[in-house]
Amino acid sequence: MCAADVRSDFLKLITRPRVPAAVEITPMPAAAPLVQFHFTYAVDPQQRVPGILLKIPKSPNHRQPVVILLHGTGGNKMDELPLMRELAARGFIAVAIDTPYHGERAKSGKGSADYQAAILQAWHDQRSHPFFFDTVWDVMRLIDYLQTRDDVDPTRIGLYGVSKGGIETYLAAAADPRITAAVPCIALESFHWAVENNSWQSRISTIQKAFDAAAKESNIAKPGSAFVHDFYQRISPGIDGEFDGPAMAPLISPRPLLSINGDSDLRTPLPGLKLCTDAAKTAYKAANAEDRFVARIEPKTGHKVTKDSQDAAVEWFVKWLK
């Protein structure tokens, strides 16, 4: 299947009725010269997404590059504030949002209990896709809003995410060409390879309660790869097939892409990661843009982003967005 068809199929799956963003902004205290505010925007007729924006103001007619940050499972937008401040000091407008069923969007107030419940509900009715896909739509609607701001340069929008947020980063960058540069951290992987090679357990552990409940409902005492595939097909159709990492990463070409992984991360096994990076390298070479793709693999590192890798991410955005 050609790249255009993959992107088109993905957009058909995630797109919801468009409504006016109807942005609501509330100032937040911040140490000078930083300016910070809380905002919400509509992504469909029922849902509003909360976020925070942080910047050092420039002259009235000066448009700044933007970096959007996505948190991991059980996290929230406030977790991103330290990196947001660093990015603001480097001249970026930094933005973070709460992804579905996290932060302000979680009835429980914290953790991932609502996220697990939503995934189990998706297993039942397939009407939503809280496992990664719904966030892509939220990011696309966020970009719609950012492009209306007179302080934003709409041609310089970066996206950074960690773990769950990293998967959402490469999916969103693949789906939306308005994302100028992307840095998915501890995320790029082949779900298909993991399923086929019985290496899915670590990834599933992030949504274990939902998975266990679905297996119990299906009367499967010891779920294996076949059930994992069926589970994925109901909560995020195509995540281990048409929309797997090796298919989506090449869609980002020729825009700058820095993937960050650990060599010992069980959630992104190296053989599956290699399928992704090989596919990306082929696409970037074909586009004569080999310098715009870097696969950074930290030695002796599991599922975490080292300080050196985070610094490399910041420099990546400086290089390609400034």
C-alpha positions as CSV (number, residue, x, y, z in Angstrom):
1,M,0.0,0.0,0.0
2,C,1.4,3.4,-0.9
3,A,2.1,6.1,1.7
4,A,-0.8,8.3,0.6
5,D,-3.3,5.4,1.1
6,V,-1.9,4.6,4.5
7,R,-2.3,8.2,5.7
8,S,-5.7,8.5,4.1
9,D,-6.9,5.3,5.8
10,F,-5.6,6.5,9.2
11,L,-7.3,9.8,8.9
12,K,-10.6,8.2,8.0
13,L,-10.3,6.1,11.2
14,I,-9.5,9.0,13.6
15,T,-11.4,12.0,12.1
16,R,-14.4,13.2,14.1
17,P,-16.9,16.0,13.4
18,R,-15.1,19.3,13.3
19,V,-16.4,22.0,15.6
20,P,-15.1,25.6,16.3
21,A,-12.2,25.4,18.8
22,A,-13.9,27.9,21.0
23,V,-10.7,28.4,23.0
24,E,-11.0,29.6,26.6
25,I,-7.8,31.1,28.2
26,T,-7.0,31.6,31.9
27,P,-3.7,33.3,32.9
28,M,-1.4,31.4,35.2
29,P,1.4,32.8,37.5
30,A,4.9,32.4,36.1
31,A,8.3,33.8,37.0
32,A,9.3,36.7,34.7
33,P,10.0,36.9,31.9
34,L,7.9,33.8,31.3
35,V,4.2,34.1,30.4
36,Q,2.0,31.1,31.1
37,F,-1.7,30.4,30.7
38,H,-4.1,27.6,30.9
39,F,-6.4,27.0,27.9
40,T,-9.1,24.6,26.7
41,Y,-10.3,23.9,23.2
42,A,-13.0,21.7,21.6
43,V,-12.1,18.7,19.6
44,D,-15.6,17.5,18.9
45,P,-19.1,18.3,20.0
46,Q,-18.6,16.5,23.4
47,Q,-15.0,17.0,24.4
48,R,-12.7,19.8,25.4
49,V,-8.9,19.4,25.8
50,P,-7.1,21.3,28.6
51,G,-3.5,22.6,28.0
52,I,-0.9,25.0,29.1
53,L,1.2,27.4,27.0
54,L,4.5,28.8,28.1
55,K,6.6,31.4,26.4
56,I,8.9,34.4,26.7
57,P,7.2,37.1,24.7
58,K,8.9,38.7,21.7
59,S,8.1,41.8,19.8
60,P,4.4,42.1,18.8
61,N,5.0,41.1,15.2
62,H,7.5,38.3,15.9
63,R,6.2,34.8,15.3
64,Q,7.9,32.0,17.3
65,P,8.4,28.3,16.6
66,V,6.3,25.9,18.8
67,V,7.0,22.6,20.4
68,I,4.1,20.5,21.6
69,L,4.8,18.0,24.4
70,L,2.9,14.8,25.1
71,H,3.1,12.9,28.4
72,G,3.2,9.2,29.0
73,T,0.7,6.7,30.6
74,G,-0.5,8.0,33.9
75,G,1.1,11.4,33.5
76,N,-0.4,14.8,32.7
77,K,0.6,18.1,31.1
78,M,2.1,19.5,34.3
79,D,4.8,16.9,34.2
80,E,6.2,18.6,31.1
81,L,6.8,22.0,32.8
82,P,10.5,21.6,33.4
83,L,11.2,20.9,29.7
84,M,8.7,23.5,28.7
85,R,10.6,26.1,30.6
86,E,13.9,25.0,29.0
87,L,12.3,25.2,25.5
88,A,10.8,28.7,26.3
89,A,14.3,29.9,27.3
90,R,15.6,28.7,23.9
91,G,13.0,30.8,22.1
92,F,10.1,28.4,21.6
93,I,6.5,28.6,22.6
94,A,6.0,25.4,24.6
95,V,2.6,23.7,24.8
96,A,1.4,20.6,26.6
97,I,-2.0,19.0,26.8
98,D,-3.7,16.3,28.8
99,T,-4.3,13.3,26.6
100,P,-7.6,11.4,26.9
101,Y,-8.5,10.2,30.4
102,H,-5.4,11.8,32.0
103,G,-4.9,14.9,34.1
104,E,-8.0,17.2,34.1
105,R,-9.7,14.7,31.7
106,A,-9.6,11.9,34.4
107,K,-12.5,11.7,36.8
108,S,-10.3,10.0,39.3
109,G,-8.0,13.0,39.3
110,K,-4.7,11.1,38.8
111,G,-3.2,7.8,37.6
112,S,-4.5,5.8,34.7
113,A,-7.7,4.1,36.1
114,D,-10.0,6.1,33.7
115,Y,-7.7,5.3,30.8
116,Q,-7.9,1.6,31.6
117,A,-11.7,1.8,31.8
118,A,-11.9,3.6,28.5
119,I,-9.8,1.0,26.8
120,L,-12.0,-1.8,28.1
121,Q,-15.0,0.2,26.8
122,A,-13.3,0.5,23.4
123,W,-12.9,-3.3,23.5
124,H,-16.7,-3.5,23.9
125,D,-17.9,-1.1,21.4
126,Q,-15.0,0.2,19.2
127,R,-16.6,3.7,19.1
128,S,-13.4,5.4,20.3
129,H,-9.7,4.7,20.3
130,P,-8.1,6.0,23.6
131,F,-5.1,3.7,23.0
132,F,-3.0,6.3,21.1
133,F,-5.3,7.1,18.1
134,D,-7.6,9.6,19.8
135,T,-4.7,11.8,20.9
136,V,-3.7,12.2,17.3
137,W,-7.0,14.0,16.6
138,D,-6.5,16.1,19.7
139,V,-3.0,17.2,18.4
140,M,-4.4,18.0,15.0
141,R,-7.1,20.2,16.5
142,L,-4.5,21.8,18.7
143,I,-2.5,22.7,15.6
144,D,-5.7,24.2,14.1
145,Y,-5.8,26.5,17.1
146,L,-2.1,27.3,17.2
147,Q,-2.1,28.4,13.6
148,T,-4.7,31.1,14.4
149,R,-2.3,32.7,17.0
150,D,-0.4,35.8,15.8
151,D,2.6,34.8,17.9
152,V,3.0,31.4,16.3
153,D,5.0,30.6,13.1
154,P,2.7,28.0,11.5
155,T,5.6,26.6,9.4
156,R,7.7,25.7,12.5
157,I,5.7,23.3,14.7
158,G,7.5,20.5,16.6
159,L,6.1,17.6,18.4
160,Y,7.8,15.7,21.3
161,G,6.5,12.8,23.3
162,V,7.6,10.1,25.8
163,S,6.4,6.5,25.9
164,K,2.7,6.6,25.2
165,G,3.2,10.2,24.1
166,G,6.1,9.1,21.9
167,I,3.8,6.7,20.0
168,E,1.2,9.4,19.6
169,T,4.0,11.7,18.4
170,Y,5.1,9.5,15.5
171,L,1.5,8.7,14.6
172,A,0.5,12.4,14.6
173,A,3.6,13.4,12.6
174,A,2.8,10.7,10.1
175,A,-0.8,11.8,9.8
176,D,-0.3,15.6,9.8
177,P,2.3,17.2,7.5
178,R,1.9,20.5,9.4
179,I,4.2,19.0,12.0
180,T,7.6,20.3,10.9
181,A,9.8,18.1,13.2
182,A,9.2,15.2,15.5
183,V,11.0,13.5,18.4
184,P,9.3,10.3,19.6
185,C,11.0,9.0,22.7
186,I,11.1,5.4,23.9
187,A,8.2,4.7,21.5
188,L,9.1,3.8,18.0
189,E,8.4,0.1,17.6
190,S,6.8,-2.6,15.5
191,F,3.7,-3.9,17.3
192,H,3.4,-6.7,14.7
193,W,6.9,-7.9,15.4
194,A,6.2,-8.0,19.1
195,V,3.0,-9.9,18.6
196,E,4.6,-12.4,16.2
197,N,7.6,-13.0,18.5
198,N,5.8,-13.2,21.8
199,S,7.4,-9.9,23.0
200,W,4.2,-8.0,23.7
201,Q,4.0,-8.4,27.5
202,S,5.8,-5.2,28.4
203,R,3.7,-3.0,26.2
204,I,0.5,-4.6,27.3
205,S,1.6,-4.1,30.9
206,T,0.8,-0.4,30.5
207,I,-2.9,-1.3,30.1
208,Q,-2.9,-4.6,32.0
209,K,-6.2,-4.2,33.8
210,A,-8.1,-3.6,30.6
211,F,-6.3,-6.4,28.9
212,D,-6.9,-8.9,31.7
213,A,-10.6,-7.9,31.9
214,A,-11.0,-8.4,28.1
215,A,-9.3,-11.8,28.3
216,K,-11.6,-12.8,31.3
217,E,-14.7,-11.8,29.4
218,S,-13.4,-13.9,26.5
219,N,-12.9,-16.9,28.7
220,I,-9.2,-17.0,27.9
221,A,-7.1,-18.0,31.0
222,K,-3.7,-17.6,29.3
223,P,-3.9,-15.1,26.5
224,G,-1.2,-15.4,23.8
225,S,-0.3,-13.6,20.7
226,A,-3.5,-14.4,18.8
227,F,-5.6,-12.8,21.6
228,V,-3.2,-9.8,21.7
229,H,-3.8,-9.2,18.0
230,D,-7.6,-9.4,18.4
231,F,-7.4,-7.0,21.4
232,Y,-5.4,-4.5,19.4
233,Q,-7.8,-4.8,16.5
234,R,-10.7,-3.7,18.6
235,I,-9.0,-0.9,20.6
236,S,-6.7,0.5,17.9
237,P,-7.4,-1.2,14.6
238,G,-4.3,-1.6,12.5
239,I,-1.8,-0.7,15.2
240,D,0.0,-4.0,14.5
241,G,-0.7,-3.9,10.8
242,E,-1.4,-1.1,8.4
243,F,-0.6,1.5,11.0
244,D,2.4,-0.2,12.6
245,G,5.6,1.7,13.2
246,P,7.4,0.5,10.0
247,A,4.5,1.8,8.0
248,M,4.0,5.1,9.8
249,A,7.5,6.3,10.4
250,P,8.3,6.6,6.7
251,L,5.3,8.9,6.3
252,I,7.2,11.6,8.2
253,S,9.9,11.9,5.5
254,P,11.3,14.3,4.5
255,R,10.5,16.2,7.7
256,P,13.1,16.0,10.5
257,L,12.6,13.0,12.7
258,L,14.8,12.0,15.7
259,S,13.8,8.7,17.3
260,I,15.1,8.1,20.8
261,N,15.2,4.5,22.3
262,G,17.0,2.5,24.9
263,D,18.9,-0.7,23.8
264,S,17.4,-2.6,26.7
265,D,13.8,-1.4,26.5
266,L,11.4,-4.3,26.5
267,R,8.6,-2.1,25.3
268,T,10.5,-1.3,22.1
269,P,12.5,-4.5,21.3
270,L,15.5,-3.9,19.1
271,P,14.5,-6.2,16.2
272,G,11.1,-4.5,15.9
273,L,12.7,-1.1,16.3
274,K,15.1,-1.9,13.4
275,L,12.2,-2.7,11.1
276,C,11.0,0.9,11.8
277,T,14.3,2.6,11.4
278,D,15.2,0.6,8.3
279,A,11.9,1.6,6.7
280,A,12.4,5.3,7.7
281,K,16.0,5.3,6.3
282,T,14.7,4.0,3.0
283,A,12.1,6.7,2.8
284,Y,14.6,9.5,3.8
285,K,17.1,8.2,1.3
286,A,14.6,8.2,-1.5
287,A,13.7,11.8,-0.6
288,N,17.4,12.8,-0.6
289,A,16.9,13.8,3.1
290,E,19.1,11.3,4.9
291,D,20.4,14.0,7.3
292,R,16.9,14.6,8.5
293,F,16.5,11.2,10.2
294,V,18.5,10.1,13.2
295,A,17.9,7.0,15.3
296,R,19.5,7.6,18.7
297,I,19.8,4.3,20.7
298,E,21.1,4.8,24.2
299,P,23.3,1.9,25.5
300,K,22.5,0.1,28.7
301,T,19.2,1.9,28.9
302,G,15.7,0.6,29.4
303,H,12.4,2.4,29.2
304,K,13.6,5.9,30.1
305,V,14.9,9.1,28.5
306,T,18.3,10.0,29.6
307,K,19.3,13.7,30.2
308,D,21.7,13.4,27.2
309,S,18.9,12.3,25.0
310,Q,16.5,15.0,26.2
311,D,19.3,17.5,25.5
312,A,19.6,16.0,22.0
313,A,15.9,16.5,21.5
314,V,16.1,20.2,22.4
315,E,19.0,20.6,20.0
316,W,17.1,18.8,17.3
317,F,14.3,21.4,17.5
318,V,16.8,24.3,17.7
319,K,18.5,22.9,14.5
320,W,15.4,22.4,12.5
321,L,12.9,24.9,13.8
322,K,15.1,27.9,14.5
